[in-house]
Amino acid sequence: MSPLLSVPFRLGPPVAARSTRFLLDHLAWPLAAAALVSAWLVHGGDRWLADAFFHLEGDRWALRDHWATAGLIHRGGKWASVLAGVAVLGLYLRSLRGRGRQALRRPLLYLLLATALGSTTVSVLKSVTHVDCPWDLARYGGHRAQAAPFAPPPAGVPPGRCYPAGHASAGYAWVALYFAARMWRPRLRWRGLGLGIGAGVLFGLGQQLRGAHFLSHDIAALAVCWLVSLGLFGLFAARKPARSAGARRA
């Protein structure tokens, strides 16, 4: 049997998911950083970066339908995230067979729920925030005047559905790997976090180059996925699984 399937369950440092230090490092500081960056972006940073991309592409979104951004990063990235979820589901179902795989059950179940809930929460928020995409705005060749953030659209105008960034959340949802690793092999948690952030940055950058999102939309998607992952981790960490008789004897 593979040694990867026989590692005993352990939560990893810090053990208490609701300790003051844990909450500072995983809730207070990340939220403060996201709020500061978002404030700068909403008050000019978004337009500065979108202007730069728009002008570099010849004052049009030349990469909107490009094979690399629309095909590889957008459609390909979406399917890559779906296939990763299917792979995790397969591993979880496999862990249900055989006592030696018990250590992976909770981390895999957590990862399934956290990634699904993160993306779903972003999708729900997109439908109620009423924020336009850059390519919809007159400043970037669209037909809408830029409204105040989260303001209801004028009568007869369909609401925007671009905040938070949906496609970026398909990558950022995998920041849950950080917490899943804490349940199984804590030393791998930073690699898991790097994978999730790396996928989100790639997906988000592809959409920004297409004119589909501002950077603040991606920051919001990351914040939502992180908070969902953190909250679910708190629920999973609140109760450790009962050890088997063999583990107690060992």
Secondary structure, DSSP 4 states (H G I P E B T S, - for coil): --GGG-PPP---SSS-TTSHHHHIIIIIHHHHHHHHHHHHIIIIIHHHHHHHHHHHTTSS-TTTT-IIIIIIIIIIHHHHHHHHHHHHHHHHHHHTSSGGGHHHHHHHHHHHHHHHHHHHHHHHHHHHH----GGGBGGGTSSBPPPPTTPPPPTTSPPP--SS-HHHHHHHGGGHHHHHHHHH-GGGHHHHHHHHHHHHHHHHHHHHHHTS--HHHHHHHHHHHHHHHHHHHHHHHTSPPPPPHHHHH-
